[in-house]
Every structure is written in C-alpha cells, then in structure tokens.
Amino acid sequence: VGRRAEVVAALWLMAKGYRILGFRLKTPQAEIDLLAKRGDVLAVVEVKSRTSLQAAIETVTADQRERLRRAGAGIAANRPGLRGCGVRLDLLALAPGRLPRHIPDAWRGG
C-alpha cells in the first residue's frame, strides 16, 4: 500500500509540474517518502494514506517533521544543483475514493 501510494503521489506531483528527485531516500535524520523540485523550491513530501485529511496531518509528529526538515536541508546543502533552493515540508494525503490532496508547507511554523 505504501509504495503504491507513493507512486500515485509522484504522478500527481509531476502533473502539477514537480520533478521527482527521489523515492524513499534514507538520510541520517529521516527517510523521505518523496523529494521533489519545482522552480527554486525543494519539497520534502510526506505521503500518507488515511481515511481523512485531518488524520493524515495529525499522523506526522513534531519530532518527525523536524527530522524531515533537517534531512531536506542536508540534501539541499550537499547537492550543488540544489544549494539555492528553499526547503519546504509538504503533505500528500490519499484517502479512499478521493483525489490526492497536496498541501504545500503543510505544517507552517509547526
């Protein structure tokens, strides 16, 4: 289910103009479900398949969000082509019978 959700999420993001840079990237800080880039934004995308959008948002803890932010910042700092990018933590929520929902900067300030 997880891999299928990530493929659906990647296709959805590509349709919105994002370039997918990686799936399930393991870093010292966290595992990133999807890493995507559009313009000068590097999106660390957490993919959640839940019964509701609210359930998907609440599933990601503050500690996990911080680890994901650090992981994205580390990747951006260490890849020359990504150094000028702003790192953002996005959520792509999937629920049965609904279209995927992409929420850029899902945990703004949190």
C-alpha positions in Angstrom: 0.0 0.0 0.0 2.8 2.4 0.9 4.7 2.1 -2.4 1.5 2.3 -4.4 0.6 5.5 -2.5 4.0 7.0 -3.2 3.7 6.2 -7.0 0.3 7.9 -7.1 1.7 10.8 -5.2 4.6 11.2 -7.5 2.4 11.1 -10.6 0.1 13.7 -9.0 3.1 16.0 -8.3 4.5 15.5 -11.8 1.1 16.6 -13.2 1.5 19.7 -11.1 4.9 20.5 -12.6 7.2 19.0 -10.0 10.3 17.0 -10.9 10.7 13.9 -8.7 14.3 13.6 -7.4 13.9 10.6 -5.3 11.7 8.0 -3.6 12.2 6.7 -0.1 15.5 8.5 0.4 17.3 7.3 3.5 19.3 10.0 5.3 20.9 10.0 8.8 18.0 12.2 10.0 14.9 10.5 8.4 13.5 8.6 5.5 12.0 10.9 2.9 9.0 9.5 1.1 9.4 11.8 -2.0 11.8 14.5 -2.8 10.5 16.9 -5.5 11.6 20.1 -7.0 9.7 22.9 -8.8 11.3 26.2 -9.5 13.6 27.1 -6.6 11.6 25.0 -4.1 12.8 21.6 -2.8 9.8 19.8 -1.4 10.2 17.1 1.2 6.9 15.3 0.7 5.4 13.0 3.3 2.9 10.7 1.8 0.0 9.5 4.0 -2.9 7.2 3.1 -5.6 7.7 5.7 -9.3 7.9 5.9 -9.3 11.7 6.2 -7.0 14.7 5.5 -7.0 15.6 9.2 -5.9 12.1 10.2 -3.1 12.3 7.7 -1.9 15.7 9.0 -2.0 14.5 12.6 -0.1 11.3 11.9 3.2 13.3 11.4 4.6 14.2 14.8 6.5 17.4 15.5 9.7 15.4 16.0 9.3 13.7 12.7 8.7 17.0 10.9 11.9 18.4 12.4 13.9 15.4 11.3 12.4 15.7 7.8 13.2 19.4 7.6 16.8 18.7 8.7 17.1 15.8 6.1 15.9 18.1 3.3 18.2 20.9 4.4 21.1 18.5 4.4 20.4 17.2 0.9 20.0 20.8 -0.4 23.3 21.8 1.2 25.2 18.8 -0.2 24.0 18.8 -3.8 25.4 21.7 -5.9 22.2 21.9 -8.1 20.0 22.3 -5.0 22.0 24.8 -2.9 19.8 27.8 -3.8 16.6 26.1 -3.1 14.2 26.8 -0.3 13.3 23.6 1.6 9.6 23.0 2.3 7.8 20.2 4.1 4.7 19.1 2.1 2.0 16.5 2.7 0.3 14.5 0.0 -2.7 12.8 1.5 -4.6 10.0 -0.1 -8.0 8.7 1.0 -10.2 6.0 -0.5 -12.5 7.3 -3.2 -10.9 10.8 -3.2 -8.4 12.6 -5.4 -5.0 13.1 -3.9 -4.6 16.3 -1.8 -1.3 18.1 -2.0 -0.7 20.6 0.9 2.4 22.7 0.3 4.1 23.7 3.6 1.5 21.6 5.5 2.9 22.3 8.9 3.7 26.0 8.5 5.5 27.2 11.6 4.9 23.9 13.4 
